[in-house]
């Protein structure tokens, strides 16, 4: 999802999206605080982030790797 697409969502949709992403990342192994940070980065693809987290990568490393590939 792009930042522009995210901005067009209703407040209820934003809450639903962020809760879903938060739960997804916590279930993949991130701490709740780190998962929240990752969940808020809506341009980061969920599937790739989950894959990295399940391999044991930290949220910081996951973000760096995924932002590098996006650039």
Buried (B, 14 or more C-beta within 10 A) or exposed (E): EEEEEBEEBEEEEEEEBBEEBBEBBBEBBBEEEBBBBBBEBBEBEBEBBBEBBEEEBBBEEBBEBBEEEEE
